[in-house]
């Protein structure tokens, strides 16, 4: 238990921790990488590889019938991520099981239509040529509350107990795929405990082959759709009864999402609208244009990665990499031995290539941006010089026409795009009038460390992580028939009714006393209670979990664990406001599965309020909750089932910053 006095006096420890993080992030990325035996990011050639545009994922047959059907597997393979001359990189990736040439990271794009269902059989194909399972290439921390196949049926989906500090897990890899932004039945949502292992010949005796919820969901889905899942697979059905939007699919297994996504498990799912959900005016299109060029609509996922000299992905093997804490680790303290509170790579990767270039014409392009980083918040801008001292004046604006869950009410002219992990922005960039031969650069002015919303924070290293993508303007060909973005009329947005309930939830952090000066042992969600009452915490892995108190002392954040009873249970048809109180020093991107929501406002603990940013004025599914503020969102809950809400900093969601919630039907 932490009293109000202890919490406020402990702010000195929190300030010290912030300083430690800042110093770690401020070390030169190039020298830091070399000292750690990694590939020097400054030595990786930039803008020598063309930007790959993910092709369309092939369906099982002609589109039609009750649903468009796909079979998408997960495999391990080598891909040329670094420029030619460097070794290829071992990755996980998605692809059509019947088309081996389609496997890549990111996966090929699923094209879907609003109102038309899509059925995907997701297959865990992480087996070798001999049929034996392939272990994870990255270090899996077994001390978290995670899938834990080695625990057997009784111990799966649990936090194991150890008498000595364990090394990484080397067993078969569990997966389960979540369609991020989809409004789907619970059995098709990719629930973290609905994972499954590959159908390998040598699964160790006693291992659980699937997670706690898998069998229940398989039975429900088969009763409804008539399709058995089969070993090593799951059949998910997406009704697509929602607005056109930029969705994406990625792995979501309990306690190791950060590693499966970092290894490559992500891809776009573009949901296109029907007659009532189309703008008035022609948008730049995904196919070949009338001038013979194109495509002029391009999905772009930005991710950060670190590499070893042999081309392999690097993810830290020890907590020591984060803050130099040498232990003791679990079970001799509350500090996990491998888990990183956040991870920031030293190189920028776009659509599966480091620092690529894109040839553009002097016309309008539509870009579907996704922040696919584990923890890094991006602040993107188009400029004329990639290495100029930041902040750099924007050379071209972004015209944002859509956010996570669909079109905005009107186009927004922006000088920069702020995207936290999992956020998307649908934008038009107009290169009209730019002379052929001009080079422009997409740069990142977000920090090389935790994002706190500080406009004066040190930006990313201009020589490495501050650069993203080069645009090279080619001569004009043909005619651009798309409509200038300021003349577009976007579809009307459905409005939500009056809320029936307001929920008050909390974002918290557990600080370890084993680390000199303090340091995070877990990121947490919980409830906000009135009155500043001092009550014991509940359900922590090592006893009680702490409270956090607003500086005024009027509200208490009570931490809850993944395994604690459900506390968020809206009924079908309810419209609710969720007030997200951030008691931590970092900003957190909060994702609520199943429901699109409006951002109402943000209210600093110190008083006052301000409305959503221009790019947040449409429906969202992920929102940045800033430190020492209350972020208020409003949603309509329409489909019953068990879902989750969580922070989308993947290291956070993997270590307790995720909670189940149930829509009661």
C-alpha positions in Angstrom: 0.0 0.0 0.0 1.2 3.5 -0.8 -0.3 6.4 1.2 -0.9 9.8 -0.2 2.1 11.2 1.6 4.3 8.3 0.4 3.1 8.8 -3.2 3.8 12.5 -3.2 7.2 12.1 -1.6 7.9 9.3 -4.0 7.6 11.7 -6.9 11.3 12.4 -6.3 11.9 8.8 -7.3 9.7 9.2 -10.4 11.6 12.3 -11.4 14.9 10.4 -11.0 13.5 7.6 -13.2 12.5 10.1 -15.8 16.1 11.4 -15.8 17.5 7.9 -16.2 15.3 7.2 -19.1 16.2 10.5 -20.7 19.9 9.9 -20.4 19.6 6.4 -21.8 17.6 7.7 -24.8 20.0 10.7 -25.3 23.1 8.5 -25.8 24.2 8.7 -29.5 22.3 5.9 -31.2 25.2 5.1 -33.5 27.8 4.8 -30.7 25.4 3.0 -28.4 24.7 0.4 -31.1 28.4 -0.2 -31.8 29.2 -0.5 -28.1 26.4 -3.2 -27.8 27.9 -5.1 -30.8 25.0 -4.1 -33.1 25.0 -2.9 -36.7 25.8 0.8 -36.7 22.6 2.5 -37.9 24.5 5.5 -39.2 26.5 3.2 -41.5 23.3 1.7 -43.1 22.9 3.3 -46.6 19.8 5.4 -46.9 17.4 5.8 -49.8 18.9 3.1 -52.0 16.0 0.7 -51.9 12.5 1.4 -53.4 9.6 1.4 -51.0 7.7 -1.9 -51.4 3.9 -1.5 -51.8 2.2 -4.5 -50.2 0.2 -6.4 -52.8 -3.3 -7.6 -52.3 -3.6 -10.9 -50.4 -5.0 -13.6 -52.7 -8.3 -15.2 -51.7 -9.0 -18.9 -51.8 -11.1 -18.5 -54.9 -13.2 -16.0 -56.8 -14.7 -13.4 -54.5 -18.3 -14.2 -53.9 -20.7 -16.5 -52.0 -21.5 -16.0 -48.3 -18.1 -14.6 -47.6 -14.7 -13.8 -49.2 -12.5 -16.7 -47.9 -8.7 -16.6 -47.2 -6.2 -19.0 -45.7 -3.4 -17.0 -44.2 -0.5 -18.7 -42.5 2.4 -17.6 -40.3 5.9 -18.8 -41.4 9.5 -18.1 -40.7 11.8 -17.0 -43.5 14.5 -14.6 -44.5 13.8 -11.2 -46.0 16.0 -8.5 -47.4 15.2 -5.7 -45.0 18.6 -4.0 -45.0 20.0 -2.6 -48.3 21.6 -5.0 -50.8 25.1 -6.0 -49.7 23.8 -6.7 -46.2 22.7 -10.1 -45.0 18.9 -10.9 -45.1 17.0 -11.0 -41.9 15.1 -13.9 -40.3 11.5 -12.8 -39.7 8.0 -14.2 -39.0 5.5 -13.1 -41.6 2.0 -13.7 -42.9 1.1 -15.1 -46.4 -1.4 -17.1 -48.3 -0.8 -20.7 -47.3 -1.5 -21.8 -50.9 0.8 -19.2 -52.4 4.3 -19.5 -50.9 5.5 -16.5 -52.8 3.2 -14.2 -50.8 4.9 -14.6 -47.4 6.4 -11.3 -46.3 6.7 -8.8 -43.5 4.5 -6.8 -43.4 1.9 -9.2 -44.8 0.1 -8.6 -48.0 -3.0 -6.4 -47.8 -6.5 -7.8 -47.3 -9.0 -5.8 -49.4 -12.5 -5.9 -47.9 -15.9 -4.2 -48.6 -18.2 -2.8 -46.0 -21.2 -5.1 -45.5 -19.4 -8.1 -47.1 -18.1 -10.7 -44.7 -14.5 -12.0 -44.8 -13.6 -15.4 -43.4 -9.9 -16.2 -42.7 -8.4 -19.4 -41.6 -5.3 -18.4 -39.7 -2.7 -21.2 -39.6 0.3 -21.5 -37.3 2.9 -22.8 -39.7 6.0 -22.2 -37.5 7.4 -25.7 -38.2 10.6 -26.7 -40.0 10.9 -29.0 -43.0 11.1 -32.0 -40.7 7.7 -31.1 -39.2 9.2 -30.0 -35.9 8.4 -26.8 -34.2 10.6 -23.7 -34.7 11.5 -21.8 -31.5 11.2 -18.0 -31.3 14.3 -16.1 -32.6 13.8 -13.5 -29.9 14.1 -13.8 -26.1 10.8 -14.8 -24.5 10.5 -13.8 -20.8 8.8 -16.7 -18.9 8.3 -14.7 -15.7 5.4 -12.6 -17.0 1.7 -13.5 -17.0 1.8 -15.1 -20.4 0.5 -17.9 -22.6 2.9 -20.4 -20.9 2.3 -23.5 -23.0 4.8 -25.4 -20.8 2.5 -25.0 -17.9 0.1 -27.5 -19.4 -3.6 -27.2 -19.2 -3.6 -26.2 -15.6 -0.8 -23.7 -15.8 -1.4 -22.1 -19.2 -2.2 -18.4 -19.4 -0.6 -17.8 -16.0 2.4 -16.3 -14.3 4.7 -19.2 -13.5 6.5 -19.6 -10.2 10.2 -20.2 -10.2 12.8 -21.0 -7.5 15.7 -19.6 -9.6 15.7 -17.0 -12.4 14.8 -18.7 -15.7 16.4 -18.1 -19.1 14.4 -17.5 -22.3 11.6 -19.9 -23.4 12.7 -22.1 -26.3 9.5 -24.1 -26.9 6.9 -23.9 -29.7 5.5 -20.4 -30.5 1.9 -19.6 -29.8 0.0 -17.1 -32.0 -3.4 -15.6 -32.3 -4.3 -12.8 -34.8 -6.3 -9.7 -33.9 -7.9 -7.5 -36.6 -7.2 -4.1 -35.0 -10.1 -1.8 -35.5 -12.5 -4.6 -36.5 -16.0 -5.0 -34.9 -16.2 -8.7 -34.7 -17.7 -11.5 -32.6 -15.6 -12.3 -29.6 -14.6 -15.7 -31.0 -13.0 -13.8 -34.0 -11.4 -11.0 -32.1 -8.0 -12.6 -31.4 -8.5 -12.8 -27.6 -5.1 -13.1 -25.9 -6.0 -16.4 -24.3 -7.3 -18.0 -27.5 -3.8 -18.7 -28.8 -2.7 -22.0 -30.4 0.6 -23.8 -31.2 1.6 -25.2 -34.6 0.5 -28.7 -35.5 4.1 -29.9 -35.0 5.2 -33.6 -34.7 7.3 -33.0 -31.7 5.3 -30.8 -29.3 6.8 -31.6 -25.8 4.8 -33.9 -23.6 2.5 -32.1 -21.2 2.5 -28.8 -23.2 -0.9 -27.1 -23.7 -1.6 -27.0 -27.4 -3.9 -24.0 -27.1 -5.0 -21.3 -24.7 -7.8 -21.2 -22.1 -10.5 -19.6 -24.5 -9.5 -21.5 -27.7 -11.8 -24.5 -27.4 -14.8 -22.5 -26.3 -14.4 -20.1 -29.2 -13.8 -23.0 -31.7 -17.0 -24.6 -30.7 -19.0 -21.4 -30.9 -17.6 -20.6 -34.3 -18.2 -24.1 -35.7 -21.8 -24.0 -34.4 -22.4 -20.7 -36.2 -20.4 -21.1 -39.4 -20.1 -24.8 -39.8 -16.3 -24.8 -40.2 -14.1 -26.7 -37.8 -10.9 -25.0 -36.9 -8.6 -28.0 -36.9 -5.2 -28.3 -35.1 -2.9 -25.4 -35.3 -5.5 -23.1 -36.8 -8.4 -20.8 -36.1 -11.2 -19.7 -38.4 -12.3 -16.0 -37.8 -15.2 -14.4 -39.5 -15.2 -10.6 -40.0 -18.7 -9.2 -40.7 -17.3 -5.8 -41.9 -20.5 -4.1 -40.7 -18.7 -0.8 -40.0 -17.4 2.3 -41.8 -14.6 2.3 -44.3 -11.3 2.5 -42.5 -7.6 1.7 -42.4 -7.5 -1.5 -40.3 -4.5 -3.8 -39.6 -4.0 -7.3 -38.4 -1.3 -8.4 -36.0 -0.5 -11.0 -33.4 -2.0 -10.7 -30.0 -0.9 -13.6 -27.9 -0.9 -13.1 -24.1 2.4 -11.8 -22.7 4.5 -12.0 -26.0 2.7 -9.8 -28.5 5.8 -7.5 -28.4 8.0 -10.2 -29.8 5.7 -11.7 -32.4 4.9 -8.3 -33.8 8.6 -7.2 -33.7 9.5 -10.4 -35.5 7.2 -9.3 -38.3 3.6 -10.3 -37.7 1.6 -7.4 -39.0 -0.3 -6.4 -42.2 -2.9 -4.0 -43.6 -6.6 -4.7 -43.9 -8.3 -1.9 -45.9 -12.1 -1.8 -45.5 -13.7 0.2 -48.3 -17.1 1.8 -47.9 -20.4 1.5 -49.6 -22.6 4.2 -51.2 -23.3 6.0 -47.9 -19.7 6.1 -46.8 -17.9 7.7 -49.8 -16.6 11.2 -50.1 -17.9 13.6 -52.7 -15.0 13.8 -55.0 -12.4 11.4 -56.5 -9.6 10.2 -54.2 -6.2 9.1 -55.5 -6.6 5.4 -56.3 -4.8 2.2 -55.4 -4.5 0.8 -59.0 -2.6 2.0 -62.0 -3.6 5.6 -62.9 -5.0 7.0 -66.1 -1.5 8.3 -66.8 0.0 4.8 -66.7 1.6 5.3 -63.3 0.5 4.5 -59.9 -0.5 3.2 -57.5 -1.5 6.6 -56.0 -2.9 5.1 -52.8 -0.2 3.5 -50.7 -0.3 2.0 -47.2 2.8 2.9 -45.2 3.7 1.2 -41.9 6.6 2.8 -40.0 8.5 0.6 -37.5 11.8 0.9 -35.7 14.2 -2.1 -35.5 17.7 -2.8 -34.4 20.0 -5.2 -36.2 23.1 -7.4 -35.5 25.9 -7.3 -38.1 24.7 -10.7 -39.4 21.4 -9.0 -40.3 19.4 -10.6 -37.6 16.8 -8.6 -35.6 18.1 -7.6 -32.2 15.8 -7.4 -29.1 17.5 -7.2 -25.7 18.3 -10.4 -23.9 18.3 -8.8 -20.4 16.7 -6.0 -18.4 20.2 -4.7 -18.0 19.9 -3.2 -21.5 17.1 -0.9 -20.4 18.5 0.7 -17.2 21.7 -1.3 -16.4 20.0 -3.0 -13.4 22.0 -6.3 -13.0 19.5 -8.0 -10.7 18.5 -9.8 -8.7 15.5 -10.7 -10.8 12.3 -12.7 -10.3 12.0 -14.7 -8.0 14.5 -12.8 -5.8 12.9 -9.4 -6.6 9.9 -8.2 -8.5 11.9 -7.3 -11.6 11.5 -9.6 -14.7 14.9 -10.7 -16.1 14.3 -10.0 -19.8 11.2 -7.8 -20.2 11.9 -4.2 -21.3 9.6 -1.4 -19.9 9.9 0.1 -23.5 11.9 -0.7 -26.6 13.3 1.8 -29.1 15.1 0.5 -32.2 18.1 2.3 -33.8 16.9 2.0 -37.4 13.7 3.1 -39.2 11.9 0.6 -41.4 9.0 1.3 -43.8 7.0 -1.5 -45.3 9.7 -3.9 -44.4 12.7 -2.0 -45.7 15.2 0.3 -43.9 15.1 3.9 -45.1 13.6 3.3 -48.6 12.7 5.9 -51.3 9.4 6.4 -53.2 9.2 7.9 -56.7 6.3 10.2 -56.9 4.8 12.4 -59.7 3.7 16.0 -59.4 0.2 15.1 -58.4 -1.8 14.0 -55.4 -1.1 10.8 -53.4 -3.1 9.1 -50.7 -1.0 7.6 -47.9 -2.5 5.3 -45.3 0.0 5.8 -42.4 0.3 3.3 -39.5 2.6 3.6 -36.5 3.6 -0.1 -36.2 6.4 0.5 -33.6 6.5 -1.3 -30.3 6.8 1.9 -28.2 7.9 4.8 -30.3 5.6 7.7 -30.9 6.2 9.3 -34.3 5.9 13.0 -35.2 6.1 13.0 -39.0 6.8 15.9 -41.3 7.7 16.4 -45.0 10.8 18.6 -45.3 13.5 19.6 -47.8 16.5 18.5 -45.7 16.6 15.2 -43.8 19.4 16.3 -41.4 18.5 19.9 -40.6 18.3 20.9 -37.0 14.9 20.2 -35.6 12.2 21.4 -35.6 12.2 21.8 -39.3 9.6 23.9 -41.2 7.3 21.7 -43.2 7.7 21.8 -47.0 4.4 20.2 -47.7 1.3 19.8 -45.6 -0.6 16.6 -44.9 -4.3 16.8 -45.6 -5.8 14.3 -43.2 -9.1 12.8 -44.3 -9.4 9.9 -42.0 -8.3 8.5 -38.6 -8.3 5.0 -37.0 -12.0 4.2 -37.6 -12.9 6.1 -40.7 -13.3 9.5 -42.4 -13.1 12.7 -40.5 -16.0 15.2 -40.6 -13.8 17.4 -42.9 -10.3 17.4 -44.3 -7.7 18.9 -41.9 -4.6 20.7 -43.2 -1.7 19.7 -40.9 2.0 20.5 -40.8 2.8 17.3 -39.0 1.3 14.0 -38.0 1.5 12.8 -34.4 1.0 9.0 -34.3 1.4 6.8 -31.2 1.8 3.1 -31.6 -1.3 1.5 -33.5 -2.7 4.9 -34.6 -3.5 5.4 -38.2 -3.9 8.5 -40.4 -5.4 8.6 -43.9 -3.8 11.5 -45.6 -3.5 13.2 -49.0 -0.1 14.8 -50.0 -0.2 17.1 -53.0 3.0 17.1 -55.0 1.4 19.2 -57.7 3.8 21.9 -58.9 6.9 20.4 -57.4 9.6 20.4 -60.1 10.9 17.1 -61.3 14.2 16.2 -59.7 13.2 17.6 -56.3 13.9 15.4 -53.3 11.7 15.7 -50.2 12.0 13.7 -47.0 9.6 12.2 -44.5 11.2 12.8 -41.1 10.4 12.0 -37.5 10.6 14.6 -34.8 9.3 12.3 -32.0 11.7 11.4 -29.2 14.2 8.5 -29.0 12.5 7.5 -25.8 9.2 7.6 -23.9 6.8 10.2 -25.2 5.3 12.5 -22.6 3.7 15.2 -24.8 6.5 17.7 -24.0 6.8 20.1 -27.0 10.4 20.8 -26.0 11.6 17.2 -25.7 14.7 16.3 -27.6 13.7 15.0 -31.1 14.9 11.8 -32.7 18.5 11.6 -33.9 18.5 13.4 -37.3 21.2 11.1 -38.6 19.2 7.9 -38.0 15.8 7.6 -36.3 14.9 11.1 -37.3 14.8 10.1 -41.0 12.1 7.8 -42.4 11.5 8.0 -46.2 12.6 9.9 -49.3 10.3 11.2 -51.9 11.9 11.7 -55.4 9.7 13.7 -57.7 9.7 12.5 -61.3 8.4 14.3 -64.4 4.7 14.8 -64.8 2.8 12.3 -67.0 -0.9 12.4 -67.8 -3.6 14.2 -65.9 -4.6 14.0 -62.2 -8.4 13.5 -62.0 -8.5 13.4 -58.2 -10.1 16.3 -56.3 -7.9 18.8 -54.3 -8.3 17.8 -50.7 -9.8 21.2 -49.6 -12.7 20.6 -52.0 -13.6 17.1 -50.7 -16.8 16.6 -48.9 -16.5 13.7 -46.5 -19.3 11.4 -45.4 -21.5 12.4 -42.5 -20.6 10.8 -39.2 -23.2 9.0 -37.1 -23.5 10.6 -33.7 -23.8 9.0 -30.4 -26.6 9.5 -27.9 -26.5 10.6 -24.3 -24.3 8.4 -22.2 -25.9 6.1 -19.6 -22.8 5.6 -17.5 -19.4 7.2 -16.9 -16.5 4.9 -15.9 -13.3 6.1 -14.3 -10.3 4.0 -15.1 -6.6 4.5 -14.2 -3.2 4.1 -15.9 -0.5 3.2 -13.3 3.0 2.0 -13.0 4.5 -0.4 -10.4 7.9 0.8 -9.3 10.4 -1.7 -7.9 12.2 -1.0 -4.7 14.9 -3.4 -5.8 16.2 -0.9 -8.4 18.3 1.9 -6.9 16.4 5.1 -7.4 13.3 3.2 -8.5 12.4 1.6 -11.9 9.3 0.1 -13.5 8.5 -3.5 -12.7 5.1 -3.5 -14.5 2.7 -1.2 -16.3 -0.9 -1.4 -15.0 -4.5 -0.5 -15.4 -7.1 0.0 -12.7 -9.9 2.0 -11.3 -10.3 5.5 -10.0 -11.9 5.9 -6.6 -13.1 9.1 -4.9 -12.0 10.3 -1.5 -8.3 9.4 -1.3 -9.1 6.4 0.8 -6.0 4.3 1.6 -6.8 0.6 0.9 -4.5 -2.3 0.2 -3.9 -3.1 -3.5 -5.1 -6.4 -4.9 -3.9 -9.3 -6.9 -0.2 -8.4 -7.5 2.4 -11.0 -8.4 4.3 -10.3 -5.2 1.5 -9.1 -2.8 -0.4 -5.8 -2.9 -0.1 -3.4 -5.8 0.3 0.4 -5.3 -2.2 3.1 -5.5 -1.6 6.5 -7.2 -3.2 9.7 -6.0 -3.8 13.0 -7.8 -1.7 15.9 -6.4 -4.9 17.3 -4.8 -5.4 14.0 -3.0 -9.0 13.7 -4.1 -8.8 10.6 -6.3 -7.1 7.3 -5.9 -6.0 4.9 -8.7 -6.3 1.3 -7.6 -4.2 -1.2 -9.7 -5.7 -4.4 -11.1 -4.0 -7.3 -12.8 -5.0 -9.2 -15.9 -6.3 -12.1 -13.7 -8.5 -9.9 -11.4 -12.3 -10.0 -11.8 -13.8 -7.9 -14.7 -14.7 -4.4 -13.6 -15.8 -3.0 -17.0 -19.1 -4.6 -18.2 -21.3 -2.3 -20.3 -24.6 -3.8 -21.5 -25.5 -4.1 -25.2 -26.9 -0.9 -26.5 -25.3 1.2 -23.8 -23.5 4.5 -24.6 -20.7 5.1 -22.1 -18.1 7.7 -21.3 -14.7 6.4 -20.1 -12.5 8.8 -18.2 -8.9 7.6 -18.5 -6.8 9.0 -15.6 -3.1 8.8 -16.4 -1.1 8.8 -13.1 2.2 7.9 -14.9 4.8 10.1 -16.3 4.5 8.7 -19.9 1.8 9.1 -22.5 0.0 5.8 -23.3 -1.9 4.9 -26.5 -5.1 3.2 -25.2 -6.9 0.8 -27.5 -10.4 -0.5 -26.7 -11.3 -3.6 -28.8 -14.6 -3.9 -30.6 -15.9 -0.3 -30.4 -15.0 2.9 -32.3 -15.2 5.9 -30.0 -15.2 9.7 -30.0 -12.5 11.7 -28.2 -14.4 14.2 -26.1 -11.7 16.2 -24.4 -8.6 16.1 -22.2 -8.6 17.6 -18.7 -5.3 18.2 -16.9 -5.2 17.3 -13.2 -4.4 21.0 -12.6 -7.6 22.1 -14.1 -9.1 23.3 -17.4 -9.9 21.2 -20.5 -9.2 21.1 -24.3 -10.9 19.3 -27.1 -9.6 16.7 -29.5 -6.8 17.5 -31.9 -7.9 18.2 -35.5 -6.9 14.6 -36.6 -9.0 13.1 -33.7 -12.3 14.6 -34.7 -13.6 11.4 -36.3 -14.1 8.0 -34.8 -11.0 6.4 -33.2 -10.0 3.1 -31.7 -6.7 4.2 -30.1 -6.2 7.4 -28.2 -3.1 9.1 -26.6 -3.7 9.5 -22.9 -1.2 12.2 -21.7 0.4 12.2 -18.2 -1.4 13.9 -15.4 -4.5 14.3 -17.5 -8.0 12.7 -17.8 -8.7 11.7 -21.4 -12.4 11.2 -22.0 -13.8 9.0 -24.7 -17.4 8.0 -25.6 -18.5 4.7 -27.2 -21.6 2.7 -28.1 -21.4 -1.0 -27.2 -23.4 -3.1 -29.6 -22.2 -6.7 -29.7 -22.0 -9.0 -26.6 -18.8 -10.8 -25.8 -15.5 -10.9 -24.0 -13.0 -8.3 -25.2 -9.9 -6.4 -23.9 -8.7 -2.9 -23.5 -5.0 -2.0 -23.1 -2.1 0.2 -23.7 -0.7 -0.3 -27.2 2.9 0.2 -26.1 3.5 -3.6 -26.7 5.9 -4.0 -23.8 3.2 -2.5 -21.5 0.4 -4.6 -22.7 2.6 -7.7 -22.3 3.2 -7.0 -18.6 -0.2 -6.3 -17.1 -1.3 -3.1 -18.9 -4.2 -5.0 -20.4 -7.6 -5.9 -18.9 -10.5 -8.0 -20.1 -13.9 -6.4 -20.3 -17.3 -7.9 -21.1 -20.2 -6.5 -23.1 -23.2 -8.0 -21.4 -25.9 -9.2 -23.8 
